[in-house]
């Protein structure tokens, strides 16, 4: 759909930070999507709890016109609850086809999308429409990227309520190939002869957990993570990033953003290191403040069959660094041969 010249809109999931800083930027829309809520951005602009954040994000579905659709995640309690105050139509999506909320909704004639038996399916009343196998949708990386399955469920619903043909939705999902050009900083995977590298913009606990879930199914010998904390977050947020990293990775490299947003390096790194220490005291941890130096170190020291996850601030430069290293490594192997 995104490459089709006859299609004049794209489904855009709204950034929480953008909402807090600038508002929506429009008064009304035909489709509003809320995928989930996480603790990122708490402590900013008087937003201290997930309930506070839910009120902010509910602005999106509340802006939907009466005849439009709010598309909400039925697996998230606070997102699901947003439906109660809406005057527009509501469609739900879930990773569980037996979610009682979904069953109740479709029993009343409602519209829903679910992940069932390996398929992306839409339920309309008692009818089930299978759109495609998840494993055949490139954005799911063979079904390993479960967080992208959620996004695809929401996007499929958006296409359906916009009256796109099912075959067009299927073709769009199959032909949208993730890459640094199309999806910069979103699951950019690079295959090296002896190891793999991921470049992703994930910068909070939710993102770290999502990538951790993706890596669970990977057949690799060692997982290396380059992580950072955004300076205007709370101390407990830095600590929690450290805890999650300690659970997910075998080796951790802590870097710093260029703009520390009023924090000192120690105010960011020390809580992160404490979080790692509390869950994995024997994990190898290294602090390399400059992002490009941290990436260079990880690539130069990558072990065979390892997986290096780079959580980046500068997507363009990080991708360029990885691609340059790949060229250098290829040339070196040619010289050896």
Beta strands, then each sheet from edge to edge (+ up, - down):
strand 1: 29-34
strand 2: 64-73
strand 3: 89-94
strand 4: 111-116
strand 5: 119-124
strand 6: 127-133
strand 7: 188-191
strand 8: 195-200
strand 9: 222-227
strand 10: 251-254
strand 11: 284-287
strand 12: 306-311
sheet 1: 1+ 2+ 3+ 4+ 5- 6+
sheet 2: 7+ 8- 12- 9- 10- 11-
end
